[in-house]
Amino acid sequence: MIAYLLGKRMHFDWKIVAMTVVSTLLLIFDRYHNLTSYKYLDRVFLYLVIPILLIVILFREHPREYGMALGDWKRGLTYTVIGILVMTPIIYFLGRGNTAMKEYYERFLEGLPWTTFLDLIGWEFIFRGWLLFGYSRKFGVEALWLQAVPFAVAHISKPEIETLSTIFGGFAFGWVAWQTRSFVWPFLIHWYIASFVIIVAAGSLG
């Protein structure tokens, strides 16, 4: 019966299945295990190296098809500057004096900005590169919301005010990637936001 259902009535896109299952397993592994003493190094391997290897070896495609390119760099630079200008005052006023955010983020102050760079480059690629552009082939623009869901779920355990915003933040990052055909620009915006959040939450700006 199972073979009949799978073989006759259900026609799965094997790449969609592979991306969904592998990305989920990587997120779970990251939550429960460490490869090294440095989580940000683990995430480069889990979220950047492994997806690229699968794209090249298993999918037999080029990573640029999944946003690994500068894309529309002029639009990307514009969105990056706008994103920084918009988010800076929001982060400053929401993060200052927030006890929950201070308790969570002050431990990450050491090593900035390179720790956030390494932590987020793979994080952005798996969501705004691999999943977004992979899902878009089958689901079109709906991929913007589909990639935002696991992104939001992966934030559970972080401060509530941040986690509540991530479904919309994930969509916004995805929209930037969609418009520029590149994961680079949402990565740069996210890198700035994460670094500034840590600085503000830790009270380093007074």
Protein Blocks (a to p, Z undefined) as FASTA:
>chain_A
ZZmmmmmmpccdfklmmmmmmmmmmmmmmmmpcfblblklmmmmmmmmmmmmmmmmmnop
afklnopagkjmklmmmmmmmmmmmmmmmmmmmmgoplklmmmmmmmmgopaklmmmmmm
mmmmmmmmmmmmmmmmmnommlmmmmmmmmmmmmgoiafklmmmmmmmmmmmmmmmmmno
paklmmmmmmmmmmmmmmmmnopnZZ
